[in-house]
Amino acid sequence: MLSAAPPEPASGRAAGFSLRRPSAAFVAAGIVTLGVFFSALNADLPIVRNALLYAQIAEDLWSHGMRLWTVCSDPAIVFNKPCGLGAVAAPLVHFMGINAGLIWATVAGGVLLVAATWAFLRHFNPRFGLGSEALPLELALCFFNPLLIYQFWSAYSDVFFTAGFLYGFVIFDRLLHERAGAKLALAYFGLFVFSSLMKHGTVVLLPLDVAYLLWHKRELRLLWRERRTQVYALVAALIACALFLLLGRLGHNPLLNLVANKSQLEGELNYPMNVKQVVFFLLIALGSWVILLPLIEIRLANAALFTVMLLNIHLLTIYRGSSFNMRYYMATLPILAPYLVVAFRKLRSVSLRTALVGSFLVLNGLGIVVFNTRTLYRGLTAALPNLYMGATSYFDNLRMGDHLESADLIAAVNHLPPHAKLFHVSSYYGEGGFGVLEQAGFFRPDISISYRNDLTPAAIEELHAAGAYAMYPPPFAPEPLPTMEAITPRLFRIP
């Protein structure tokens, strides 16, 4: 239902459930504490998948004296990834080591995301008739789930990107509704560049900005009449953002190279699976609170935000990589949170409100513990052997399984005979990840490791590899030759 008037502010006490305690600061501190705790608990597990690429980028940046303009524009060095996380992590990698450096860099990103989400909610809550008393529940809805807590130690750049996305939107809205000038427009462009260096997803932001402006044509006309220079600053910021991406697409941006990324738009799109992934994301993130989604009421004061959220989801679902990447939708939660809190406050049943809060804490708390604790995760997968939770599944971004598989494989390799010869076989992003875990000190130093994209009978014969071993790290299933003898599901002896 779309109506004109904003909802009346409702205190938590009047709604029959107090939202005033705990405070927002207490909830935010609790979220950060959870993130830091599980990061410390799992810091000894090897980083996996794209994190290995970010580690290589960090090392290359450090060896090039942190000259981003030398490294970031070379797809061969950055594996067609942006190099922002590598730049943030490089000093930590240098002083703490590859594995710990990447993990604690994303812990810092998680803290930044909590702060950006807080700022986003404080800025937009008045559009919903909400005040600061709603912040504790909103922050819990955004972060108290296994996906967001895992992001603290994932060694992935999504926390930084989402933080830039959210706070950039606050600045963009201020350029429309407040007296501002070139400094704020420059800040928006700076945040856009920051987000672009974290993920290539900023391609989606420009259509979202245009849609948001279309919703605020009246404000734009008023701004044009009263403060025309502010409109010029806003338009200049958007043009600068578009040029930053365009130069990257043409190969002329020293900080960003999008030339090789056109292949990511090729291939078959599994749209139904992408839509199901959105549903699965909402279930994982909101738990029992998904029952409030049909009760969301959209009003003129906040309809623009809902439109932006839907457009963002739609643009992501037509990207084939979204089929198994629910982390792409993290920015959805801070937009949804105020709508859900308003719907929650309108519930008349005290028992239902208490049950919703209780079930959310229990179910999501259980999910956080299971998917971020190795013993419980092993127990879950052992109890549900037919439920696939690995690569390209709906559970893909809850990656405790990948970390454990990699750790188990490393342990098996370290039990090989002294001076064993080992082939590390992986085609993940070409040579992406080659040597990272070896440099991080996970493998026994006497083991001789040779890195290959694949291993054919001809290559084995040419290398005189009889008696050697071959390991196939996650995420993809191993493809050993028929003559190989299995030692573990990912480690084989070459006869």
N, C-alpha and C positions, 0 to 999 in steps of 0.2 A: 504494500500500500504506500502510495506517495502522497504525503501531505505537507502543508506549508509551514506549520508552526513547529519549532523545536520542542522536544519533550521537556516537561517541567523537571527541574532538578529534584531528585528523590534521595533522601538520606538513607544510608544503610539501615538505620534503626527503624525508620518508618516502613521500610520494605520487609521488616521482620528478620533481617539478617544483617549483622554489622559488617560494613566494609571498611570501617575506620581503623580497625586493628586486625592484623599487624600493619605497620606503616609501610609505605612504598620503599623507603630506604631499607627496612628490615627484609622485605621480600627480595629486593634487588641484591642485597648482600647475601641472602640465602642462595639465590640462583648462582651468583659468582662463586660462592663457597662450594656448591655442588660441582660446578664446572672445574674448579681448581682441584677439588678432592679426586674426582675421577681421572683428571689429567695426570695427577701425581701417581695414582694407583696403577695407571696403564702406561706410564712413560717408558717402561722397559720393553713394551711390545713394539715390533718394527712398524714403521710407517708403510703405507701401501698405496698402490695405484698412482693417481695424479700427484700425491704428496712426494713420491720419488722424483717426479719431474721438477716440482718446485724446489726440492733439495738441490738438484743439479743446477737449476737457474741461480739459486742463492750462492752456490760455490763459484759459478762463472762470474757473477756480478762482483763478488769479493776479489776474485783474481784479476778482474779488470778495473780495480780501484773504484767500484761502485759507479762506473760510468754507464748509466742506464741507456743513454743514447747509442752506445756501442753494442750492447747486448740485446736490448728489448726488441729491436727492429729486425733481428736475424732469426727467422723461423727455425733454422737448423740448430740454433743454440737453445731456444726457448720451447721447442717442440710445438709451435703454434699456440702456445699459452701466453697470456699476459704475464708480466714479470713483477707485478706489484708485491705479491706475497714473498717472492724471492728477495726483493729489496728490503722488506721489513725484517725478514728472517735472517738475512746474511750475517749481520753482526752476532746474532745469537748462535747461528750455526758455527761461526768462527770460534766463539768462546766456549760454547756448551757442547758442540758436536752436532752432527747432522740430525740425528733422530730427535734429541731433546730440543735443539734449536727450532725445528719446525713445529713441534708440539707446543712449546711455550709461546711461540709467535702467535699461534691461533688462540691460545688462552687470552693473550692481550686483545686479539680481535673479538673474542667473545665478550670481554668486558666493554669494549667499544660499542658492540651491538646492543648490550643492555642499556648503555647510556643514550645511544641514538634512539632506541625504542621509547625510553622514558621521555625524551625530548619530543618525539613525534606524538605520543599520547597526550602530553601536557598541552601541546599546541592545538590539537584537533578536538580534544574532549569538549570544549565549550559548544562545538557544533552539534553535540549530542545532548546538551544539557547536563553534562557530567563535570564534576570538579575533581580536585586532587584525591578525594576519598575513594574514587574508583580505581586509582592507579595500582594499588596492591593486587587486586583481582585481575586487572588487565595484564600486568606483568606476569602473573602466574599463568594466565591463559596463553601468553606468548612463549614462555620459556620452560614451563614445568612439563616437559615431555622428553622422551628418549632421543629424538632427533636433535633438538637444540642443545641438550646437554652433551651429546656426542660431538657436536661441532666444536666444542672447546678444545678437544684433543684430536680432532680429525686430521690436522695439518693441511686443511683445505682453505681456500680463500673466500668461501661463501660468507663467512661472518663479516669480513671487511667490506665485501661488496654490498651486502644487505644494509650494513650500517650507513654506508655512503648513499644508498638508494633512499633510505628513510629520512635521514637528515637533509639530504638534498631536496626532498619533497617539501620539507618544512620551509627551507629557504625560498623555494619556488613559490609557495603559497604566500609567504611574506612579501615577495616582490609584487604580488597581485593586490594584497589587502593592507599593506602598511606603507608608510612613507619611507622610501628607500632610494638608493642610488647605485652608482657604479660599483661601490665596494661590495654590496650584497650580490650583485650580478656576477662579479668576479669570483666571489665565494662559491656561487652555484657552479660556475664553470670549473673551478678547482675541485669541487667534490665530484663532478662528472668525470674529470680526468682521473681522479683517485679511484673511482669505481671502475672505470675502463681498464685501469692497470691491474685490477683485481680479477675481473671476469669480462668476457666479451658481451655479457648480457646487457650492457648499456645501449646496445642497438635497439632494445625494446623501449628504453626510457623516452626517446623523442616522440613516438606516437602517443605515449601516455601523457606527455606534457601538452601536446596539441589537443588531445581530448579534454584535458583539464581546462585549457584556455577556452575551448568551445562552450563548456559549461558556465564559464564566467564572462560571457560576452558583455553583460551589463557593467560589470566591474571594469572591464577593459575600456569600454567607451567612456566611463567616468574618469578613469585614469588618464585617458587620452586628452580629455578636456582640461583636467586640473594639473596633471604632472606628466607632461608629454615626454620629458627626458627620461622618466622612469620606464616608460614603454620602450623607448629606444634601448635602454640598458638591458631590459628583459629580452627583447628580440635579438640584440647583439650577443647575449649569452647563449641563446638557443642556436644561433648561426655558428658561433664558435664551437659549440658542442658537435654540431653536425659536421663541420669542417674537420674537427679532430678525428672523427670516425672515417670520413671520406678520404682523408690523407692516409689513414691506416689501410684502407681498402685498396688504394692506389699504390701502396708501397712507399710513400714519401713521408711517413710519420716516424721520426726516430725513436719514439717511445712505444709504438704499437704497430704491429703488422697483421693485417687481416687478409692478405692476399691468398694465403693457403687455406683459409677457413671456408671458402665457398663450397668445398666438398661436404661440409657438415650439413648443408641444406639439401644434399642429394640423397638418393636412396628412398626406399619405401617408408611411408608414414603409417604407423600403427595408431591411428587416432583413437579408436575405442580403448586401447590400453593406456594411452596418455590420459584420457578422461578418468579411467579407473584409478590411475595413479593419484590424481587430484583427490578423489574420494578416499583413497587409502591414507593419503597425507592428512586429511582432515580428521580421520578416525584416530590416527596415531597421535596427532597433536592435541586434539580437543577431547578425546575420550568420550565420556558420557554427555558432554556439552554439545555434541552434534545434534541432539534432539531439539536444541534451541534454534538451529539454523532456519527452519521453516517459520519461526516466530519473529525473525528479524523484520523491523519496520524501517523503511527508507523514507527520509524526509528531505525536503528541498534543501535544507541547511547542510545535509551531509551526503546528498545523492552523488555529487561529483566524485567523492572518494570511492563509493561503491562501484561506480562506472569504471574508474581507473583500475580497481582490483579485478573486475570481470575481464576488462580488456587485457590486462597483464596475464591472467590465467589463460585466456584464449590464445594470445600470441605464443605462449609457452607450449600449449598443447598441440600447436601445428609445427612444432620443432621435434624432429624424430628422436633426439636425445633425451627428451622429457619422459620417455616411456619408463625409465628406471631411475629417475633423479628427482625425488620428491623434495630434496633440499632447495631446488629452484624456487619453490613456492613459499619460502620462509617469510618473505615480506608481506604475504597475505595475512599473517596472524595479527600484526599490530593494526591493520586496517579493520579486520573483523572484530577485534576485541571490544571496542566501544559498542558496536551493534549488539553483541552478545550480552554485555553487561546491562544495557537498556532492556533487552528482552528478559533477562533474569530478574530484574527489579519489578517487572510487571506480573511475575508469577504470584498468585494469591496464596498458594499452599506453602506454609512454612516447612512442612515435611518434605515437599518436593524440592524446595530450595536447599534444605539441609542435605538431602540425598544427593543432589547434583554436586554440591561442593565436596561432600565426603567421598563419593564415587570417583570424582575427578582426581582427588588427592591419592586415593588408594590405587586406582588403575594406572594412572600416569606415573605415580611413584614406583609401582611395581615394574612398569616398562622401563623406567630410567635405570633401575637397579639391574634388571635382567640383561638389558642390551649394553650396559657399560661395566658389567662385572663378569670376568671370564668364567669363573666356576659356575655361576647360575646360567650363563649362556650355554655352556657345554651341557648342563643338565637339561635345558629346554630343548636343544637340538637332539639330544639322546632320547628324550621322551616323545618327540615328534619327528621321527626319522623320515617320514614321507612329506614333510613340509619343507620345500626348498626355500632357503633364505639367503642364497648367494647372489652372484653377479647377475645382472639384468632381471632380477625378480623385483616384486614390489618392495621387498625388504632391502634392496641393494644399498641404500644409503645408511643403514644401520650396520656398520661394517666390522663389528666385533669378530664375525666369522672370518673375514679376510685377514685380520690381524692375527687370529689364532692359527689359521692355516699357514701363514707365513712363519710364525714362531715355531710351529711344529715341524715345518720343513727344515728350518735352520737347525733345530735341535737334532733332526735325523742326519743332516749333512755333517754336523759336528761329531757324530758317532762313527763316521767312516774311518777306514784305516789311515794311519799316518801318511802324509804326503799324497793323498788321493788326488786324482785329476777329475775335475767336475765341469760339466757343461751347464751353464745357466741359459735356458732356452725360453725366450719370450719375444713376442712380436708386438707388445703393448707400446704404442706410439713409437714404432721403429726401435731405436736404441734407448728409449726412455727408461730410466731407472737403472741402466747398466752400471754396476760398480758402487751404487749408493750404499747398500747394506754392508757390502764388503768394507768400504771406507769407514762406515760407522762402527766397525769392530764386531759385527754379529757372527762372522765366520771364523773358524780356527785359522790362524795365520799360515799354517803349513799346507793348507789345501790350495791347490792351484785351480783357479776358476777362469774359464774361457766363456765369453758371452756370445751367443748366437741368436738370430731371429728364428731360425729353424734348424733342425738336425736331420739330415738325409743320410741314407746308407752310403752314398758316394762321399759325403763329407766325412763320415766316420772312417771310411777306408782310407781316404786321403790323409787324415790326421792320425792314423794308426791308433785309434781310440779304444781298442779292445782292453777290457778291464777298467775302463773309466766309468764315470757315473753321469747321469743327466737329471737335472731338476727342472720342474715346470711350475714356476710360482703362480699364485693367483693374480688376476681374477679368473682367467679362462681355464677350461678343463684341459688336462694334459693330453697330448697326442703322441705317445711313445711309439717307436717302431715295434713291429710284431716280435722281433727277436729280443727285445729288452726284458729284463727281469725286474718285476716290481718289488721294491723294498718298502715303500710307503705309497699311498695314492699319488704322490707327486715326485717321488724320487725313484730312479731306475738304475740298474746296473747294465752296462753295455758288455755283452759276452764276447 
